[in-house]
Amino acid sequence: MPVYSRDCLEGQGVLITGGLGAIGRVVVSRLLAVSASVAVNDVLPEDQAAREMQAAGWDKARCHYLRADITQPAEAQKLVSEARARLGRLDVALCHAGMTVSCPILDYSSEGWNKILDLNLKGAFLVAQAAAKTMIAQGARGKIVFTSSWVQDVPWPEITPYNVSKSGIKMLMRGMARELAAQGIRVNSVAPGIVAVGLAKHQWDAEPDYRRRAEKAIPLGHMQPPETVADAVVFLCSAASDYMTGATLLVDGGCSLYPMN
Ligand SMILES: NC(=O)c1ccc[n+]([C@@H]2O[C@H](COP(=O)([O-])OP(=O)(O)OC[C@H]3O[C@@H](n4cnc5c(N)ncnc54)[C@H](O)[C@@H]3O)[C@@H](O)[C@H]2O)c1
């Protein structure tokens, strides 16, 4: 079935963490557009999530909100079992939630370090592990996709704990891919560049120094549309990527062609 056709994920149950974030909501819209059923996790209260999902026009029959803090082991496990129950089956887990804070390494607190590593790395591990167990228990092949970043291999300044977390995701992804291949579970990452949302967009618009540095860092010369991340995620969910495991799909406008000039 061609990738990006309207029904290329028909009948597939997909869980996404951080699905109401800036990139996450674009990914969810794209998943629904290709006929997936989606369990959307985030930490927003139920009523706020319901309003946002209605405003996005998401089909209630194929889209379910599951509130959970994925840094808590019990909540992460419950999230995955609820996702399977709501979707009927869990075919894909998108370990997508993540955060960063811009701060020179000399000023980073241990609390700041813990917060970033807890969400970006431990939370991703907890959900991926629970998802893999569920996929094995349901006897079906499955896919796990981590949202990494081009900085998994590049020391972009003032977000060092974030860079460390994404380097960790790279090895977590490769390790899980190696260990789970025999069960037919494919594990890959998508690595975006500097996406035109949130903190990066704010800094691009408001901080001339940041913008100068970022413009030099993006060989294609402009910020990344979030839709390009969503397209890569759909590809990694789809049958078109069935022979991939242990891979990072860089979709970064060339940012990883570091060092910048
Ligand atoms: N924005 C970029 O330029 C960029 C570039 C490369 C990679 N990424 C990655 O893409 C992903 C999404 O980034 P974004 O810019 O959309 O961020 P975002 O902050 O807009 O979205 C993150 C979402 O995660 C949710 N979340 C926070 N803590 C959580 C928890 N404990 N449990 C469950 N959900 C939680 C937040 O509520 C939010 O909705 C992250 O993994 C990020 O590292 C972003």
PDBQT file of the ligand as one rigid body, heavy atoms in Angstrom, charges set to zero:
ROOT
HETATM    1  N1  LIG A 301      10.766  21.658  18.563  1.00  0.00    +0.000 N 
HETATM    2  C1  LIG A 301      11.880  21.277  17.944  1.00  0.00    +0.000 C 
HETATM    3  O1  LIG A 301      12.577  22.043  17.279  1.00  0.00    +0.000 OA
HETATM    4  C2  LIG A 301      12.304  19.838  18.025  1.00  0.00    +0.000 A 
HETATM    5  C3  LIG A 301      13.398  19.410  17.264  1.00  0.00    +0.000 A 
HETATM    6  C4  LIG A 301      13.799  18.091  17.324  1.00  0.00    +0.000 A 
HETATM    7  C5  LIG A 301      13.125  17.210  18.145  1.00  0.00    +0.000 A 
HETATM    8  N2  LIG A 301      12.059  17.648  18.882  1.00  0.00    +0.000 N 
HETATM    9  C6  LIG A 301      11.392  16.675  19.745  1.00  0.00    +0.000 C 
HETATM   10  O2  LIG A 301      10.029  16.573  19.371  1.00  0.00    +0.000 OA
HETATM   11  C7  LIG A 301       9.252  16.222  20.525  1.00  0.00    +0.000 C 
HETATM   12  C8  LIG A 301       8.109  17.211  20.700  1.00  0.00    +0.000 C 
HETATM   13  O3  LIG A 301       8.656  18.511  20.808  1.00  0.00    +0.000 OA
HETATM   14  P1  LIG A 301       7.747  19.839  20.792  1.00  0.00    +0.000 P 
HETATM   15  O4  LIG A 301       8.644  20.938  20.339  1.00  0.00    +0.000 OA
HETATM   16  O5  LIG A 301       6.476  19.589  20.071  1.00  0.00    +0.000 OA
HETATM   17  O6  LIG A 301       7.500  20.034  22.358  1.00  0.00    +0.000 OA
HETATM   18  P2  LIG A 301       6.154  20.450  23.155  1.00  0.00    +0.000 P 
HETATM   19  O7  LIG A 301       6.621  20.923  24.497  1.00  0.00    +0.000 OA
HETATM   20  O8  LIG A 301       5.300  21.349  22.351  1.00  0.00    +0.000 OA
HETATM   21  O9  LIG A 301       5.427  19.052  23.327  1.00  0.00    +0.000 OA
HETATM   22  C9  LIG A 301       5.756  18.128  24.323  1.00  0.00    +0.000 C 
HETATM   23  C10 LIG A 301       4.468  17.561  24.910  1.00  0.00    +0.000 C 
HETATM   24  O10 LIG A 301       4.824  16.607  25.913  1.00  0.00    +0.000 OA
HETATM   25  C11 LIG A 301       3.919  16.757  26.989  1.00  0.00    +0.000 C 
HETATM   26  N3  LIG A 301       4.507  16.250  28.243  1.00  0.00    +0.000 N 
HETATM   27  C12 LIG A 301       5.355  16.897  29.079  1.00  0.00    +0.000 A 
HETATM   28  N4  LIG A 301       5.631  16.137  30.141  1.00  0.00    +0.000 NA
HETATM   29  C13 LIG A 301       4.962  14.969  29.970  1.00  0.00    +0.000 A 
HETATM   30  C14 LIG A 301       4.838  13.785  30.753  1.00  0.00    +0.000 A 
HETATM   31  N5  LIG A 301       5.499  13.668  31.922  1.00  0.00    +0.000 N 
HETATM   32  N6  LIG A 301       4.049  12.781  30.309  1.00  0.00    +0.000 NA
HETATM   33  C15 LIG A 301       3.368  12.914  29.118  1.00  0.00    +0.000 A 
HETATM   34  N7  LIG A 301       3.451  14.024  28.326  1.00  0.00    +0.000 NA
HETATM   35  C16 LIG A 301       4.240  15.034  28.757  1.00  0.00    +0.000 A 
HETATM   36  C17 LIG A 301       3.681  18.263  27.073  1.00  0.00    +0.000 C 
HETATM   37  O11 LIG A 301       2.512  18.576  27.806  1.00  0.00    +0.000 OA
HETATM   38  C18 LIG A 301       3.608  18.640  25.605  1.00  0.00    +0.000 C 
HETATM   39  O12 LIG A 301       2.278  18.608  25.123  1.00  0.00    +0.000 OA
HETATM   40  C19 LIG A 301      10.221  16.175  21.685  1.00  0.00    +0.000 C 
HETATM   41  O13 LIG A 301      10.691  14.854  21.899  1.00  0.00    +0.000 OA
HETATM   42  C20 LIG A 301      11.363  17.042  21.211  1.00  0.00    +0.000 C 
HETATM   43  O14 LIG A 301      12.579  16.740  21.849  1.00  0.00    +0.000 OA
HETATM   44  C21 LIG A 301      11.636  18.937  18.851  1.00  0.00    +0.000 A 
ENDROOT
TORSDOF 0
